[in-house]
Amino acid sequence: MPEMRLNLITRDWVIIATERARKPEDFRRRRDRKALPEYLESCPFCPGNEYKTPDEIMRIPDNGGWIVRVIPNKFAELYSEGESIRKREGLKHLITGIGSHEVIIESPSHNTPTALFSVDDIANIIKAYKRRFIDIYNNPLIKHVIIFKNQGEASGTSIVHPHSQVIGTPVTPFQVRDRVSEARRFFDNTGECLMCATLKDELSDGRRIILNTEHFVTFIPYAALSPFHTWIFPKRHDAAFGDIQDIEISDLAYNLKEILSRLYFGLDNPDFNFVIRSESLKESGSEYFHWYLSIVPRLAQSSGFQLGSGIYTNPSVPEEIAGFLRKVKS
């Protein structure tokens, strides 16, 4: 019989199709992939083509070149210049699209997916994330900063060269507000952070744990919204990603490298998104929220039932998915 599981953090009901669930290996999509060059003359992110991108915001240098570059997004969702204006006319609400939209170019190599980077390479990317997260929040017009990565056509990206993005918005999205509100309600009822409680429960159960290192735990949530939906939780309670310490950056890089490698080799390099879910820096002392990283491989499509009800259907069993990933050699 199917199970309906409640994801307490997202407040979503998920139907786990236990009897007709697909085996983890059934999600592997073997595709004919074209061999990509290490350098592409037409790619604006390749070294030597820096003139094709807007003025550089920062870089992590390497022997006269660079390891990581950060630039403004040429096709920004929000503009960094202009006047912030709010309007309200009856039921119509408007705010001018002032914010920040940056691209983090993760590597000089055009054809190396993030899953095959070294741990040190990924640590450098996370260091760039932290610097931009903090700097963007220093702008008083910015209310929320989101760090995310799209890889592959199904994720919404159009550029192959490995990159991530950072967007600062002039409003706090309702999805973020709702999750923070639920976390606050849980804390008021129990005196405990919802994420800390989730981590304690997952570690006690153990069946969905993939990695358990000194500072982080990588696991499949009990009520994963989709196949191979994965969370990386820091063990140290902190609401804001910007407070991550250097020793934690190295450990997060190891966890991210491991899980992306296992997805790469176990599922033949699936398209995916990942996002860092975090409170703002001014809320870093919050007792009830706990930042984390969420990875969503694009292996299933939304149905009319999901769109109409808000109830997800996961055609996989989280415990089986975690067991499969534990066995994949990265």
C-alpha positions as CSV (number, residue, x, y, z in Angstrom):
1,M,0.0,0.0,0.0
2,P,1.3,3.5,-0.8
3,E,2.5,5.7,2.1
4,M,1.7,9.4,2.5
5,R,4.7,10.9,4.3
6,L,4.8,14.5,5.7
7,N,7.9,16.5,5.1
8,L,7.9,18.7,8.2
9,I,10.5,21.1,6.9
10,T,8.8,21.9,3.5
11,R,5.3,21.2,4.9
12,D,4.5,19.0,1.8
13,W,2.7,15.7,1.8
14,V,4.5,13.1,-0.4
15,I,3.0,9.9,-1.7
16,I,5.7,7.2,-1.6
17,A,4.6,4.7,-4.2
18,T,6.0,1.7,-2.3
19,E,4.4,-1.1,-4.3
20,R,5.1,0.3,-7.8
21,A,8.3,2.1,-6.9
22,R,11.1,2.0,-9.4
23,K,14.4,0.5,-8.5
24,P,17.2,3.1,-7.9
25,E,19.1,1.9,-10.9
26,D,16.0,2.3,-13.1
27,F,16.5,6.1,-12.9
28,R,19.8,5.9,-14.8
29,R,19.4,7.6,-18.2
30,R,21.9,6.5,-20.6
31,R,22.3,9.2,-23.2
32,D,24.7,9.8,-26.1
33,R,26.8,12.7,-24.8
34,K,28.9,14.7,-27.2
35,A,32.6,14.9,-26.3
36,L,33.3,18.5,-25.2
37,P,36.5,20.3,-25.6
38,E,38.4,21.7,-22.6
39,Y,38.3,25.1,-24.2
40,L,35.6,26.5,-26.5
41,E,36.3,29.8,-28.3
42,S,32.6,30.8,-28.3
43,C,32.1,30.1,-24.5
44,P,32.2,33.4,-22.5
45,F,33.3,31.5,-19.4
46,C,36.5,29.9,-20.8
47,P,39.8,31.5,-19.9
48,G,41.0,33.9,-22.6
49,N,37.4,35.0,-23.3
50,E,37.1,37.2,-20.2
51,Y,36.4,40.2,-22.5
52,K,33.1,38.6,-23.4
53,T,31.7,39.0,-19.9
54,P,30.8,42.0,-17.7
55,D,33.5,43.5,-15.4
56,E,34.7,40.9,-12.9
57,I,33.5,41.2,-9.3
58,M,36.1,38.8,-7.8
59,R,38.4,35.9,-8.6
60,I,40.4,33.3,-6.8
61,P,43.8,33.5,-8.6
62,D,46.1,30.8,-9.7
63,N,49.6,31.4,-11.2
64,G,48.6,34.5,-13.1
65,G,45.2,32.9,-14.1
66,W,42.2,32.1,-12.1
67,I,40.5,29.1,-10.4
68,V,37.1,30.7,-9.8
69,R,35.7,34.0,-11.2
70,V,32.6,35.9,-10.2
71,I,30.9,38.2,-12.7
72,P,27.5,40.0,-13.0
73,N,25.0,38.0,-15.0
74,K,24.8,39.5,-18.4
75,F,21.1,38.6,-18.6
76,A,20.2,39.4,-15.0
77,E,16.9,38.6,-13.5
78,L,17.2,41.8,-11.3
79,Y,19.2,45.0,-11.9
80,S,21.8,46.3,-9.5
81,E,21.3,49.9,-10.4
82,G,18.2,52.0,-10.2
83,E,15.8,53.3,-7.6
84,S,13.9,51.0,-5.4
85,I,10.2,51.9,-5.5
86,R,7.2,50.2,-4.0
87,K,3.7,50.8,-5.4
88,R,0.3,49.6,-4.3
89,E,-2.9,50.4,-6.2
90,G,-5.9,48.5,-4.8
91,L,-5.0,44.8,-5.1
92,K,-2.0,45.4,-7.3
93,H,1.4,45.4,-5.6
94,L,4.7,46.3,-7.3
95,I,8.3,46.8,-6.5
96,T,11.0,47.7,-9.0
97,G,13.3,44.9,-9.8
98,I,16.4,46.1,-8.0
99,G,18.7,43.4,-6.6
100,S,21.7,41.4,-7.6
101,H,22.4,38.6,-10.0
102,E,25.9,37.1,-10.3
103,V,27.5,34.1,-12.0
104,I,30.2,32.1,-10.2
105,I,32.4,30.4,-12.9
106,E,33.5,27.3,-11.1
107,S,36.5,26.3,-13.2
108,P,38.6,27.3,-16.2
109,S,37.8,23.9,-17.7
110,H,34.9,23.9,-20.1
111,N,34.3,20.1,-20.1
112,T,34.7,19.0,-16.5
113,P,31.5,18.6,-14.6
114,T,31.4,19.7,-10.9
115,A,31.1,16.0,-9.8
116,L,34.6,15.4,-11.1
117,F,36.3,18.4,-9.4
118,S,38.7,17.8,-6.6
119,V,37.6,18.5,-3.0
120,D,39.9,21.5,-3.0
121,D,38.3,22.9,-6.2
122,I,34.8,22.6,-4.6
123,A,36.1,24.2,-1.4
124,N,37.2,27.2,-3.5
125,I,33.8,27.5,-5.0
126,I,32.2,27.4,-1.5
127,K,34.6,30.1,-0.3
128,A,33.4,32.3,-3.3
129,Y,29.8,31.5,-2.2
130,K,30.5,32.7,1.3
131,R,32.2,36.0,0.2
132,R,29.4,36.9,-2.2
133,F,26.7,35.9,0.3
134,I,28.1,38.3,2.9
135,D,28.9,41.1,0.4
136,I,25.4,41.1,-1.2
137,Y,23.7,41.2,2.2
138,N,25.7,44.3,3.0
139,N,23.4,46.1,0.5
140,P,20.5,47.4,2.6
141,L,18.1,46.9,-0.3
142,I,18.7,43.2,-0.3
143,K,16.3,41.1,1.8
144,H,17.2,37.6,0.7
145,V,20.2,35.9,-1.0
146,I,19.9,32.5,-2.7
147,I,22.8,30.5,-4.0
148,F,22.0,27.8,-6.6
149,K,23.4,25.7,-9.4
150,N,21.6,24.4,-12.5
151,Q,23.3,21.6,-14.4
152,G,21.8,20.2,-17.6
153,E,18.9,21.2,-19.9
154,A,16.3,19.7,-17.5
155,S,17.6,22.0,-14.7
156,G,17.0,25.2,-16.7
157,T,20.5,26.0,-17.8
158,S,21.7,26.9,-21.3
159,I,25.5,27.0,-20.8
160,V,27.5,23.9,-20.3
161,H,30.6,25.4,-18.7
162,P,30.3,24.7,-15.0
163,H,28.9,27.6,-13.1
164,S,26.6,28.6,-10.2
165,Q,24.5,31.7,-9.6
166,V,23.8,34.0,-6.7
167,I,20.7,36.3,-6.6
168,G,19.8,38.9,-4.1
169,T,16.2,39.9,-4.0
170,P,14.5,43.1,-2.7
171,V,11.8,40.9,-1.0
172,T,11.8,37.8,1.2
173,P,10.1,35.1,-0.9
174,F,6.9,33.6,0.6
175,Q,8.3,30.1,0.3
176,V,11.2,31.2,2.6
177,R,8.8,33.0,5.0
178,D,6.6,30.0,5.2
179,R,9.4,27.6,6.1
180,V,10.8,30.0,8.6
181,S,7.4,30.4,10.1
182,E,6.9,26.6,10.4
183,A,10.4,26.3,12.0
184,R,9.5,29.0,14.5
185,R,6.2,27.2,15.3
186,F,8.0,23.9,15.9
187,F,10.5,25.7,18.2
188,D,7.7,27.3,20.1
189,N,6.0,23.9,20.6
190,T,9.1,21.9,21.4
191,G,11.9,24.2,22.4
192,E,14.1,22.6,19.6
193,C,15.2,23.6,16.2
194,L,13.3,21.6,13.5
195,M,16.4,20.9,11.5
196,C,18.4,19.8,14.5
197,A,15.5,17.5,15.5
198,T,15.4,16.2,11.9
199,L,19.1,15.5,11.9
200,K,19.0,13.7,15.3
201,D,16.0,11.6,14.1
202,E,17.8,10.7,10.8
203,L,21.0,9.7,12.6
204,S,19.1,7.6,15.1
205,D,17.2,5.8,12.2
206,G,20.3,5.5,10.0
207,R,18.5,3.9,7.0
208,R,18.6,7.1,4.9
209,I,22.1,8.3,5.8
210,I,24.6,8.4,2.9
211,L,27.5,10.2,4.6
212,N,28.2,11.1,8.2
213,T,31.4,13.2,8.6
214,E,32.8,15.4,11.3
215,H,30.7,18.5,10.5
216,F,28.0,17.4,8.0
217,V,25.4,14.7,7.3
218,T,24.2,13.8,3.8
219,F,21.0,11.9,3.7
220,I,17.8,11.3,1.7
221,P,14.8,12.9,3.6
222,Y,12.2,10.6,5.1
223,A,9.6,12.3,2.9
224,A,11.8,13.1,-0.1
225,L,9.8,15.1,-2.6
226,S,11.3,13.4,-5.6
227,P,13.7,10.5,-6.5
228,F,17.3,11.0,-5.2
229,H,16.3,14.3,-3.5
230,T,19.2,14.8,-1.1
231,W,19.9,17.1,1.9
232,I,23.3,18.1,3.4
233,F,22.9,19.3,6.9
234,P,25.6,21.0,9.1
235,K,25.8,19.5,12.5
236,R,26.6,22.8,14.1
237,H,23.4,24.8,14.6
238,D,23.5,28.1,12.6
239,A,20.8,29.9,10.7
240,A,23.0,31.7,8.1
241,F,25.3,30.1,5.6
242,G,27.6,33.1,5.8
243,D,28.8,31.9,9.3
244,I,30.4,28.7,7.9
245,Q,33.9,28.2,9.2
246,D,37.0,27.2,7.2
247,I,37.1,23.7,8.6
248,E,33.4,23.3,7.8
249,I,34.0,24.5,4.2
250,S,36.5,21.6,3.6
251,D,34.0,19.1,5.1
252,L,31.1,20.5,3.1
253,A,33.2,20.3,-0.1
254,Y,33.9,16.6,0.7
255,N,30.2,15.8,1.2
256,L,29.2,17.7,-1.9
257,K,31.9,16.1,-4.0
258,E,30.9,12.6,-2.8
259,I,27.2,12.9,-3.4
260,L,27.6,14.6,-6.8
261,S,30.2,11.9,-7.8
262,R,27.8,9.1,-6.7
263,L,25.0,10.6,-8.7
264,Y,27.3,11.0,-11.7
265,F,28.5,7.4,-11.7
266,G,25.4,5.8,-10.3
267,L,22.9,7.6,-12.6
268,D,25.2,8.5,-15.6
269,N,25.5,12.2,-14.8
270,P,21.9,13.3,-14.4
271,D,20.7,16.9,-14.7
272,F,20.2,18.5,-11.3
273,N,19.7,21.7,-9.3
274,F,21.1,22.4,-5.9
275,V,20.3,25.3,-3.6
276,I,21.6,26.6,-0.3
277,R,18.6,27.4,2.0
278,S,19.6,30.0,4.5
279,E,18.4,32.8,6.7
280,S,19.8,36.3,6.3
281,L,22.9,37.3,8.1
282,K,21.0,39.5,10.6
283,E,19.1,36.4,11.6
284,S,22.2,34.2,12.1
285,G,21.5,33.9,15.8
286,S,18.1,32.4,15.2
287,E,17.4,29.4,17.5
288,Y,14.8,27.9,15.3
289,F,16.3,27.9,11.7
290,H,19.3,25.9,10.5
291,W,20.8,26.4,7.0
292,Y,21.3,23.4,4.7
293,L,22.0,22.4,1.1
294,S,19.3,20.7,-1.0
295,I,20.1,18.7,-4.2
296,V,17.3,17.8,-6.6
297,P,18.2,15.5,-9.6
298,R,15.8,16.1,-12.5
299,L,14.5,12.6,-12.9
300,A,10.7,13.0,-12.7
301,Q,8.2,15.5,-14.1
302,S,5.3,17.2,-12.3
303,S,1.8,15.9,-12.9
304,G,-1.5,17.5,-13.0
305,F,-2.3,15.9,-9.7
306,Q,0.7,17.6,-8.1
307,L,-0.1,20.9,-9.7
308,G,-3.7,20.7,-8.6
309,S,-3.2,19.4,-5.1
310,G,0.3,20.4,-4.0
311,I,0.9,16.7,-3.1
312,Y,4.1,15.2,-4.5
313,T,4.3,11.6,-5.8
314,N,7.7,10.0,-5.4
315,P,8.1,6.9,-7.5
316,S,11.0,5.7,-5.3
317,V,11.5,4.6,-1.7
318,P,14.0,6.9,0.1
319,E,15.5,4.1,2.1
320,E,16.3,2.1,-1.1
321,I,17.7,5.2,-2.7
322,A,20.1,5.9,0.2
323,G,21.2,2.2,0.2
324,F,21.9,2.4,-3.5
325,L,24.0,5.6,-3.1
326,R,26.0,4.2,-0.2
327,K,27.2,1.4,-2.5
328,V,28.1,3.6,-5.5
329,K,31.9,4.0,-5.9
330,S,32.7,7.7,-6.4
